[in-house]
Amino acid sequence: MAIRIKARTGESAQQLLRRFKKLCEKEGLTKDVKRRAYYEKPSERKQRALRKSAKRAVTPTTRSR
């Protein structure tokens, strides 16, 4: 999916670029580009997914007081 941004009236180039970067970060585009920068073997991908799921299972999600 392409990210499109229209310039608002009176918006500088820096503000437009900041908004674009924020949208890319929100969509997970920058994280995906960094992840795909190097080849990852399928076995390494599975191990990373297992570590991530184990971390999620151990970490408490909410605190009750």
Backbone as a chain_set.jsonl record, in Angstrom:
{"seq": "MAIRIKARTGESAQQLLRRFKKLCEKEGLTKDVKRRAYYEKPSERKQRALRKSAKRAVTPTTRSR", "coords": {"N": [[0.841, -1.18, 0.0], [0.591, 2.149, -0.863], [1.78, 5.079, 0.679], [0.316, 8.124, 0.927], [0.538, 11.611, 1.068], [-0.853, 14.757, 1.359], [0.093, 18.118, 1.055], [-0.593, 20.431, 3.562], [-2.184, 23.652, 3.814], [0.093, 26.255, 4.145], [2.023, 24.643, 5.283], [5.293, 23.645, 6.069], [8.144, 22.166, 4.364], [9.623, 20.599, 6.103], [7.773, 19.98, 8.106], [5.951, 18.487, 6.631], [7.556, 16.316, 5.866], [8.085, 15.259, 8.399], [5.524, 14.428, 9.148], [5.125, 12.465, 7.194], [7.144, 10.597, 7.856], [6.227, 9.81, 10.356], [3.823, 8.554, 9.694], [4.838, 6.413, 8.174], [6.219, 5.037, 10.158], [4.11, 4.335, 11.815], [2.703, 2.569, 10.174], [4.479, 0.524, 10.139], [6.4, 0.328, 8.266], [9.108, 1.198, 8.247], [10.281, -0.534, 10.091], [9.894, -2.941, 8.795], [11.454, -2.605, 6.494], [14.018, -2.459, 7.615], [14.166, -5.02, 8.677], [14.124, -6.599, 6.399], [16.505, -5.988, 5.221], [18.666, -7.703, 5.348], [19.212, -11.137, 4.504], [17.289, -13.625, 6.048], [17.38, -16.776, 7.385], [14.893, -19.363, 7.109], [14.752, -21.011, 9.402], [15.887, -19.371, 11.358], [14.014, -17.352, 11.386], [11.795, -18.7, 12.414], [12.77, -19.314, 14.967], [13.052, -16.738, 16.012], [10.385, -15.955, 16.073], [9.4, -17.806, 17.951], [10.816, -17.001, 20.257], [9.725, -14.471, 20.57], [7.011, -15.063, 21.067], [7.268, -16.503, 23.442], [8.263, -14.554, 25.11], [6.075, -12.861, 25.209], [4.261, -14.483, 26.557], [5.37, -14.724, 29.087], [5.702, -12.138, 30.089], [3.88, -9.99, 32.156], [0.751, -8.573, 31.314], [-1.039, -6.646, 32.359], [-1.305, -4.695, 35.34], [-2.791, -5.148, 38.492], [-4.169, -3.257, 41.032]], "CA": [[0.0, 0.0, 0.0], [1.365, 3.377, -0.961], [1.431, 6.116, 1.645], [0.2, 9.405, 0.229], [0.32, 12.755, 1.948], [-1.03, 16.036, 0.674], [0.574, 19.241, 1.853], [-1.618, 21.33, 4.096], [-1.89, 25.055, 3.515], [1.036, 26.881, 5.067], [2.868, 23.634, 5.914], [6.644, 23.649, 5.515], [8.641, 20.866, 3.887], [10.05, 19.837, 7.281], [6.565, 19.464, 8.756], [5.419, 17.46, 5.744], [8.437, 15.16, 5.995], [7.873, 14.706, 9.746], [4.247, 13.715, 9.095], [5.345, 11.276, 6.37], [7.923, 9.641, 8.65], [5.366, 9.301, 11.422], [2.909, 7.6, 9.065], [5.613, 5.214, 7.824], [6.483, 4.335, 11.414], [2.834, 3.779, 12.28], [2.373, 1.444, 9.298], [5.474, -0.523, 10.313], [7.196, 0.271, 7.049], [10.54, 1.316, 8.546], [10.695, -1.77, 10.757], [9.909, -3.976, 7.773], [12.604, -2.358, 5.625], [15.215, -2.851, 8.362], [14.153, -6.471, 8.827], [14.397, -7.21, 5.095], [17.788, -5.527, 4.699], [19.534, -8.868, 5.257], [18.488, -12.401, 4.382], [17.11, -14.375, 7.293], [17.015, -18.152, 7.077], [13.593, -19.721, 7.674], [14.907, -21.539, 10.762], [16.11, -18.216, 12.23], [12.73, -16.657, 11.472], [10.964, -19.478, 13.35], [13.312, -19.144, 16.315], [12.711, -15.382, 16.464], [8.952, -15.966, 16.394], [9.238, -18.54, 19.206], [11.286, -16.137, 21.347], [8.756, -13.388, 20.731], [5.801, -15.593, 21.706], [7.615, -16.864, 24.811], [8.386, -13.286, 25.839], [4.713, -12.384, 25.408], [3.597, -15.35, 27.531], [5.969, -14.516, 30.403], [5.529, -10.745, 30.504], [2.497, -9.662, 32.566], [0.193, -7.527, 30.464], [-1.607, -5.559, 33.153], [-1.133, -4.776, 36.793], [-4.005, -4.82, 39.23], [-3.884, -2.713, 42.363]], "C": [[0.882, 1.237, 0.0], [0.858, 4.391, 0.069], [1.442, 7.442, 0.894], [-0.116, 10.495, 1.242], [0.179, 13.994, 1.085], [-0.578, 17.136, 1.619], [-0.607, 20.096, 2.298], [-1.227, 22.77, 3.771], [-0.972, 25.626, 4.586], [1.964, 25.886, 5.752], [4.243, 23.626, 5.247], [7.047, 22.235, 5.09], [9.07, 19.991, 5.072], [8.848, 19.221, 7.991], [5.951, 18.336, 7.94], [6.239, 16.179, 5.851], [8.262, 14.474, 7.35], [6.571, 13.897, 9.787], [4.372, 12.413, 8.303], [6.096, 10.201, 7.155], [7.074, 9.005, 9.739], [4.372, 8.274, 10.877], [3.617, 6.301, 8.695], [5.892, 4.379, 9.066], [5.218, 3.652, 11.919], [2.43, 2.549, 11.468], [3.358, 0.289, 9.451], [6.397, -0.666, 9.126], [8.689, 0.319, 7.343], [11.06, 0.053, 9.211], [10.82, -2.899, 9.744], [11.121, -3.824, 6.855], [13.889, -2.786, 6.331], [15.301, -4.367, 8.484], [14.534, -7.161, 7.521], [15.739, -6.783, 4.501], [18.762, -6.687, 4.506], [18.686, -10.119, 5.185], [18.445, -13.107, 5.728], [16.634, -15.775, 6.925], [15.67, -18.471, 7.72], [13.689, -20.263, 9.099], [15.13, -20.397, 11.759], [14.817, -17.436, 12.434], [11.816, -17.358, 12.473], [11.451, -19.297, 14.775], [12.983, -17.76, 16.865], [11.241, -15.304, 16.859], [8.691, -16.7, 17.706], [9.684, -17.698, 20.398], [10.285, -15.027, 21.624], [7.494, -13.876, 21.448], [6.076, -15.978, 23.153], [7.712, -15.61, 25.674], [6.997, -12.726, 26.169], [4.0, -13.179, 26.497], [4.101, -15.076, 28.946], [5.688, -13.119, 30.938], [4.08, -10.498, 30.922], [1.984, -8.469, 31.761], [-0.368, -6.36, 31.265], [-1.327, -5.782, 34.625], [-2.47, -4.441, 37.443], [-3.607, -4.343, 40.627], [-5.136, -2.539, 43.138]], "O": [[1.818, 1.34, 0.792], [-0.346, 4.528, 0.288], [2.45, 7.828, 0.303], [-0.931, 10.315, 2.148], [0.991, 14.244, 0.194], [-0.833, 17.089, 2.822], [-1.492, 20.432, 1.51], [-0.064, 23.056, 3.487], [-1.233, 25.494, 5.782], [2.636, 26.25, 6.717], [4.349, 23.602, 4.02], [6.381, 21.252, 5.415], [8.894, 18.773, 5.038], [8.902, 18.07, 8.425], [5.484, 17.343, 8.498], [5.681, 15.084, 5.919], [8.287, 13.246, 7.435], [6.518, 12.82, 10.382], [3.804, 11.389, 8.682], [5.722, 9.028, 7.119], [7.188, 7.81, 10.011], [4.109, 7.253, 11.514], [3.066, 5.215, 8.878], [5.809, 3.152, 9.025], [5.264, 2.517, 12.394], [1.878, 1.596, 12.016], [3.107, -0.807, 8.95], [7.098, -1.669, 8.993], [9.458, -0.438, 6.751], [12.173, -0.385, 8.919], [11.738, -3.715, 9.823], [11.743, -4.818, 6.481], [14.755, -3.408, 5.715], [16.389, -4.937, 8.402], [15.197, -8.198, 7.539], [16.07, -7.183, 3.386], [19.592, -6.655, 3.598], [17.583, -10.168, 5.73], [19.442, -13.173, 6.447], [15.622, -15.943, 6.244], [15.337, -17.912, 8.764], [12.806, -20.005, 9.918], [14.62, -20.445, 12.879], [14.558, -16.922, 13.522], [11.147, -16.709, 13.277], [10.646, -19.144, 15.694], [12.67, -17.62, 18.047], [10.889, -14.667, 17.853], [7.85, -16.269, 18.495], [9.015, -17.679, 21.431], [10.028, -14.685, 22.779], [6.97, -13.193, 22.327], [5.211, -15.8, 24.011], [7.291, -15.609, 26.83], [6.77, -12.19, 27.254], [3.224, -12.619, 27.271], [3.337, -15.186, 29.904], [5.458, -12.952, 32.136], [3.156, -10.759, 30.152], [2.697, -7.487, 31.558], [-0.186, -5.204, 30.884], [-1.138, -6.909, 35.083], [-3.188, -3.551, 36.986], [-2.796, -4.975, 41.304], [-5.096, -2.091, 44.284]]}, "num_chains": 1, "name": "protein.A"}
